[in-house]
Amino acid sequence: MSRSGAFSWITRGDFSEASNKMTSKMRLISRKDFIRWAALGCGVLSISSRLVRAAAVGWSDVPEILARIKPPVFPKRDFDIMKYGAAGDGAKDCSEAFKKAIAECSQAGGGRVIVPAGDFLTGAIHLRSNVNLHVSEGATLRFNTDPKLYLPAVYTRFEGVECMNYSPFIYAFQQENVALTGAGTLDGQGSNEHWWLWTRNQMPARSRLIEMGENDTPVKDRVFGDGSYLRPNFIQFYQCRNVLVDGINVKNSPMWEIHPVLCTNVTVRGVTIASHGPNNDGCNPESSRDVLIDNCVFDTGDDCIAIKSGRNRDGRRVGVPSENIIVRNCRMKDGHGGVTIGSEASGGVRNVFAENCQMDSPNLDRALRLKTNSVRGGFIENIFMRNVTVGQLADAVLRVDLFYEEGDKGKFPPVVRNIEMTNVISKKSKYALYLRGYKQDPLRDIRLVQCNFENVAEVDVVENVEGLSYDRVTVNGQVRR
């Protein structure tokens, strides 16, 4: 989406879209201030939060968001991949069988492409509109470790920067009503022998891609793939509407597992992820709107859930925030963070609600983590967590850090405000709070309500925070006010 396209409805004076985004609790604002607020939301302007009066948002908005999140429904037609030449012997390459079955299903008006019990070796699978790829219980999709099977390059994002790169293992681009369902297993075969060691060789291509983003190189000219060592994501829906991922088991990914980008109306539910490679985030909604992550289990080598919106200048160019994201009834085991926002958040993140989750592992670092800096910029606002039980964490229950990686070396200080934790109970952690804002751009309005943090090893780190408040909060048995 271009800048002009992102907010043309504002400049022409059409406020109907704005009305859909704001509740009746919104304060009255002038048209001039509204344009400034909306431009910030689109990543167009970088201005102090003191100049912006945004909508009041809270848990009462969740029912309205959930009412918009509706999984797609598919025609009752099945297309068994065995009829298209697949073999469940773990040896025959079934890529062509998947391609034919998906094409015929789509041409027929949609339905389910059935993967029966068995071990199916394949390369990239590209989904089409109205197709539900159903991986039956007892079925394993085992993705080939030959990188050439994920070429030609496709339009994708690598760590928040758009490019042409290896196809994700399961990929859909500009499709509508797409799903990946079933109780089967997707095995990316990531290991120290395949995919994961690419991290040692990726830096030249990664640096070149970031430079292309800074220079506004056309995406079609940002061609990577063979020899670049930029790993593909496992499952990526790009510019899609009405997406469902339901029930599957995912393991051994090259990097990020489930990655909806620039999508609307996404449901991820009942998914189990066990993947401990480098950058193995579990679910990464990026520049996506109206997303539900429900009843999932995450055991990951990086963040369990990481909400993103593009990196640096390229993220601001696209200028689409992630917003209206609900995480509930999930279990987080190992990972850098249970619910994380950033670090690629240049397009902004707003309206995130996490509730009724369980987190417990000496290898899980934080419950709620926000990470960005003044190189990446953007805004992070209206972040809510409630009714979360934590057994133990290696770091902080709440960590908000504006000094992540590049620190304060840029010209785009992020706006971070309105963060609330309610009824969060932790039995063991290094810190209760680790909060670091900038002196000139502090963190704002962080509230803890009815929380209890036990066995906290070290005192809080709190630097440059305005509006930190406690209500019925205890830390190591001591009441905070």
N, C-alpha and C positions, 0 to 999 in steps of 0.2 A: 504494500500500500504506500503510495507516495504521500508526501507531506500535505499537498493540496487535497488529495483524496481523503486523507485521514480526518480533516476538519473542515471540508468544504461546506458541510451543513451548518457550521457555526458562522462562517463569514457571509453566507447568504441570508442569515437571520432566521434559519429554520431551527426552532428549538424543540421540535417533536422528539428527536433522538435524545436530546438532553433530558427530556422529561422521563423517558424510559429508564434512564440511568440513575435518576435521583429520587429519593424518597421524600415524603411529605415533611420529614424532619429537617430538610435543608434550610439553611438560613437564606434570607433574601439577599441577592447580590445584584450589582449593576451589570449591564450588558458588557461593559468594558472589563470588569473583573471576571465575569464568566468566561470571556474569550481567553483571558490570561490563564484561568484555571484549566480550561479545556485544552489549551495548547500545551500546558505542562503535561497533562494526561496523555497527549499524543507524542510527547518527547520533543516538541518543537522549541519550547522556551525553557531555559534554566533560570528560575527566579527563586527568590527567598520564599520560604513557606509563610512568612509573615505577610506577604502580599496576596496570599491566596486564601480564600474562605471556602473550603470544600464542604461537600455534603456530610451530614452526620450519618454514620454507618454503624451497625451493630448486629447482634444476634437476631434481632427481629427481622432482618433482611433475608435470613437464610431460607425461609419457606418460599419467598418469591423467586430466589435463585433456583432452588430445587424444582420448582414448577416448570422452569424452562429447560431443565436437563432431562431429556427423554431419550432412552436408548432407541436406536433404529429397529424397525420391524421388517422382516424379510418374507418374500413369498415362500410358500411351502413347496419348494422344488429342491431336490438334492442332486448333486453331481459328484459321484464317487471318483476319486483320482485313479483308482485301479482300472477304471474303464478307459482311461486315457494313457495307459502304458506305464503307470507307476508300479513299483515293486517294493514291498516292505521288508527287504532283506538287508538293509543297511549298506548295500554295496552299489546298487544301480543308481545313477544320477537321475532324479525324478524332476528336474527343473522344467523340462518341456511338458511333462504331464500336468504340472501345476499351471503352467501358462495356458495350455489348451482348456483345461477344466474351468479356469477363471474366465477366460474369454467367452466360452460357450454359456456359462452361467450369466454373465453380464448381458450378452446378446439376447438371451431368453427373457430378460427383464428382472433377473436377480434370483437369489436363493442361497442355498448353502453348498459350499464345496467341501465335501466330506473327506477327512483323512482317517481311515479306519485304523484299528490296532495294527501295530507293526513299527518297523524302524525305517524311516524314509530319509535318504540322503538327498540334499538339494542345494542349489545356489539361491540367488535372490528370488523372492516372490513378490510380485507387484499386484496389489489389489485394485479392483475397479468398483465403481459405484454399484450399490445394491448387492454386494457380494459379502457373505459371511463365511470366512474360512474357519471351519469347525474341526478342531483337532480332538478326536475322540479319546476317551480314557483308554490307556494302553498303547496309544500312539506316541511316537517320538519323531519330531522333525529335527534331523541332525544336519546342521549347516556346514557345507564343505569348507575346508580351510584354505582352498585355493583362491587368492584374492582376485584373480582374473574373472571368476564367476560373478563378481559384483560390479563388473563394467559392462556397458559404457557408463560413464559418470552421470549422476543425476543431480537435480537441483536440491540442495540440502543446506543445513547449517552445521558447521563444526565449531563447537564451543562458542556459539552465539554470533558467528560471522557467516554470512551466506556465501556459498561456493558451489562448484561442480565437483563432486567427489564420489567415491565408491558408494554404490547403492546400499542403504540399510538392508538387513537381511529380509525383513518384511516391510514393504514401503507402499504408500499410497500418496499420490500427488493430485491435488485439486479434484478429489472425489467426494461423493456424498452418499451417506448411508453405507458405511463400511464397518466390518466387525471381525474380530479374532476371538473365537470362543472355544469352549470344551475343556475337559479335565486332563488333556494330554500335556506333553512336555516339549518345549523348544530348547534345544541344546546348541548353543553357539560354538561349542568346542574351543572357547578361549582358554588359553593356558600359557605357561611361560615359554612353550615352544611355538604356539600360534597366537598371533594378535597382540598379546599383552606386552611382549618385548619390543613392540614397535615404539613404545614410549621413549626408548633410548635413541631413536633415529628421527623422531617427528619434528624436532625443534626447527630445522631450517625451513621446512614447508609451513609449519605453524606460524613462524615469524613472518614469512612472506605473505601468508593469508591475512594476518592482522594488518600488515602494511597496506595491502590492497584495499582493505576496508577503510583505512584512514585516508587513502587517496581516492576513494570513490571509483575504483576500477569497476567497470560493468561486471555483473555477476557471471555473465556468459564467458567472460575472459579469465575468470578465477578458476582455472581448470587444474584439478589435482588428480588423485587416483594413483595409477601405477607408479611405484617408486617414491611416493610422497610420504608414506607411513602415517597418514591421517586415518585412523581407524573408523570403520563404519559403526553407526549405532545399530542396535538390534531391531527395534520396532519403531518406525517413524511414520506418522501421518502428517502431511505437509499441506497446509491450506485446504483442509477438509472440514466438512460439516457432518454432524450426527455420527459420532464414532463410538464404538463399544469394544472394550477388551474385557473378557469375562471368563474367569475360572482357570486360566492356563497356568502352567508352571514354567518358569524361565530360569535358565542357568547358564553360566559360563559365557557371558557376553563379551565382545571386544571392548565396549565401553558402555555408554548410557543404554539402559534397557528399553523403557517405554517413553517415547519422545513425541508428543503432539506439538506441532509448531503451527502457529497462525490458524488454529482450529477453533471451532465453536460447537458447543454441545458435545462434551466428551464424558463418557463413563468408563472408569476403570474399577472393576470390582471382583472380589474373590480371587485375586491373582497372588501367587506365591513366587517370590523371587529369591534365589540363592546364587549369588555371583560375587566373588571376592577379588576380581581383578582390579587394575588401576582405573580410576575414573568410572567405576561401575556403579553409577547412580541408579536407583530403582525406577523412579518415575519423574520425568522432567517436563511438566507443562511449560511451554515457552511461547510468549506472546499469544496466549490462548484465553478464551473466555467461556465461562459457564462449564466448569470441570468438577466432576465428582470422583473422588478416590475413596473407595469404601470397602471395608472388610478384607484388606490385603495384608500379606506378611512380607516384610522386607528384611533380608539378611545380606548386606551389601558391602562392597569394598570402598564405597564412598557414601555420599548422602543417600538416605533412604528415599526421601522426596526432596527435590530441588526445583523450585519455581523460578523461572528465568524470563528474560525479555530482550535478548540480544546484547552484543558487546560493543562498547565504545561508540565510535562514529557510525559504524554500520548499524548498531542497534538503534541509534537516534535517527538514522536515515529511514529505517523501516518504521520506527515510531509507534509500535503497537504494544500496549501493556498486556501483562497477564492480569486477569481480574475475575472476581467471583469464583473462587476456587474453594471447595469444601473437601476436607479430609476427615474421615470419621471411621471409628471401629477398626483401626489398623493396629498391627503389632510390629514394632520396630526392634530388631535384634542388633547385630553389628552394623556400624556405619558412622560416618563423620557427623551426621546430624539426623535427628528424627524427621523434623520438618525444617527445611532450609529455604531461604530466599536469597538469591544471588548465586554466584558472584556476578554473573552476566545479567544485570538488571537495568541496562541503559534505557530501555523503553518504558520502564516503570512496572511496579507490582502494587496492586491494591485489592482489598476485600478478600482476605484469606481467613478461613475459619477451620480450625482443627479441634476435634473433640472426641472424647471417649476412646482414646488410644492408650495402649500399653507399651512402655519402652523399658528395656532392661538388658544391659550387657556391659561388662567391663570394657568392651571394645566399641561401645556407642558413646560418642563424645559429648553431644549436646541434645537437649530436647527440642528447643526452638532456637534457630540460628539465622541471623541476618548478616550478610557480608557484602560489602561494596567499597567504593572509594571515589575520590574526585577525578580519577581518570575515566571511570565507567559512568559515574553520574546517575541520573534517573531519580525516581522516587520510590519509596516503600512506605505504604501507609495502610492503616486499617487492618491490622493483623491481630487475630484473636485466637486464643487457645484456652480450652476449658475441659475439666473432668478428665485429666490425663494423669496416669499413675506411672511413676518412674521407679524402677528398682534401684539401679545404679547407673551412673554416668562417669566417664573419664574426665570430663571438663566441667562445663557450666550448664545449669538448667536453662538459663536464658543468656545467649551471647549475641550482642549486637556490636559489630566492629567495622568502623569506617577506615581502618588502616589495613585492610586485607590486601596482601601482595604489594601493589604499587604505592599504597599509603596515600598521603595527601600531596600528590605531585601533579595533579591535573587542574583543569579550568572548569570542571563541572561538578561542584560539590553536590552530593546527593541530599535529598530531603527525606528524612526518616522520622516518622511520627505516628502516634496513635497505636500503641501496642498494648495489649491487655492479656494477662494470664489470670484465669479464675479457677480455683479448686484444682491446682496442680500440686501433686504430692510427690516428693522425691525422698528416697531413703538414703542415698549416698551420692555425693558429687565433690569435685574439687572446689568449685565456686557455686554459689547460688546465682549471682549475677556477674556478668562480665560485659560492661557497657563502655564503649569508647567512641565519643563523637569528636567533632572538630570544635575548637574554641570559637571560630567564627560561624560555624554551622552545627550547633549542638543537636543531639537527639532530643525529641520532644514528646511529652505526654506518654510516659510508660507507667502502666498501672498494674499492681499485683493485688489480687483480691482473694482472700480466704485460701492462701497457699501455705503449705508446711514443708520445709526443707530440713531434713535431718542429716547428721553426719557430714556436714560441710567442712572441708578440710582447711580452706583459706578464706580470708576476708574478701568481700566483694571488690571488684575493680569498677569504679564509677567515675568517668571523666567526661566532662562537658555534656551534661544531661539537664534539660529543663523540664520540670513537671514530672519527676519521679515520685510516685505515691504508693502507700501501703495501706491496706484495709484488712485487718484480721490475718496478718502474715506472721509466721514464726520461723526463725532460723536457729537451728540447734537449741530449740526450746525457748529462745528469747523472742519476745513480741516486738515487732517493728511497727512504727507509726510514722 
